[in-house]
């Protein structure tokens, strides 16, 4: 995704916002841009298939005209700077981390300038925001696709042996839809969630067989109630049956 510094036309207000977990807001088209710096918690912004999760390490910039769904995944406190910019259709942009002390200090200065209503107050405010945005746009944040997928990968590592582990449960732990989870797996892992899970199971099975555990016991240990289904999956993965791998005649 292209990341370019926005052109600011004016400053509207700065506010501190608290969102409870589960809060949802659908925007059909923002009238002003907003820079959001979460101090704690997690907020998901969805524009169709484009999803950005803002947290204490990932501020976001939402341009004027953006339509999206805002969902609070974890109780959040955030600093919001409402701005007039030139964009009307651009995507929500994840930004690099900023020290919270610096963000709070800038927030206090902007609020003071806002209250003072001096002739040069808006120009000084825009100068402060430009310097902040310059730092936030300088370095790309960690890939959000990988960050979104991390809970599912961890769940697979911990529960690969559970026959009930499903695409729906993996998607739920990432707070995304099963269809989007499938696309993320293809994009970051090059395979479907089921193929990834099967590979993890087969690698664990190979290690257990190397330690001379019985095939039936190994099948159950990696989430298969049907030994024949396990044997077929194992042979597709390694080109040999589990009995052959274990050295059983």
Secondary structure as GFF3:
##gff-version 3
##sequence-region A 1 249
A	DSSP	beta_strand	8	19	.	.	.	ID=ss1
A	DSSP	beta_strand	24	27	.	.	.	ID=ss2
A	DSSP	beta_strand	33	47	.	.	.	ID=ss3
A	DSSP	beta_strand	50	54	.	.	.	ID=ss4
A	DSSP	beta_strand	60	62	.	.	.	ID=ss5
A	DSSP	beta_strand	68	85	.	.	.	ID=ss6
A	DSSP	beta_strand	93	94	.	.	.	ID=ss7
A	DSSP	alpha_helix	100	116	.	.	.	ID=ss8
A	DSSP	alpha_helix	121	138	.	.	.	ID=ss9
A	DSSP	alpha_helix	144	159	.	.	.	ID=ss10
A	DSSP	alpha_helix	167	174	.	.	.	ID=ss11
A	DSSP	alpha_helix	178	188	.	.	.	ID=ss12
A	DSSP	alpha_helix	193	210	.	.	.	ID=ss13
A	DSSP	alpha_helix	215	221	.	.	.	ID=ss14
A	DSSP	alpha_helix	227	238	.	.	.	ID=ss15
A	DSSP	alpha_helix	242	245	.	.	.	ID=ss16
###
